[in-house]
Amino acid sequence: MDSATQERLEAAAFRALVAHLRARPDVQNIDLMNLAGFCRNCLSRWYREAAQAQGVELSDPQAREIIYGMPYKEWQALHQKPASPDQQAAFKAANPGH
C-alpha cells in the first residue's frame, strides 16, 4: 500500500471514529478513559497537536468543537453526567497523579 492510500484510509477511519463518538453522547468521557485510556478530550488534543506539527494554529476550544461537533461547554451541558464515586475511583487507580 502506498503512503497516500494509507493516509486516506487513516483519515476515513478517524472520521468514522469521530462520527461514532458524536452519535454516542451517552458514552461518558470518564467511561472511555477508564476502559480505553483516552477520551474525546484526548482525541481533540491529539488533533490540535497534529495541526500544530503542520504549522496550523488551532486552539483547544476549536479542536474540541471539531471532535464534539459543537462547543465543548454546550456538549457538557447537554450530555455530561457527574462521575460516580466508582468511576472516579477507577480513574484515579488507572491514572495516578492525574
C-alpha angles and dihedrals in degrees: 000000000000121000095249091055091046091051092050091050092048090050091050091049090049092051090049091051092050091047090049092050091048090051091051106055087149088073104086122219091237089057090051090049093048095047104032106017094240138068141187090283091054090050091051090049091051089049091051092047091050090050092050091048086058093048094256115135111222126164124220092251091050092049092047091051089054091054099038096040090230138043110301094237089054092050090049092051092048102039117009117103125193112270114250120236088253092052091048092049092049090050093050092048092050095040110038112189093016 
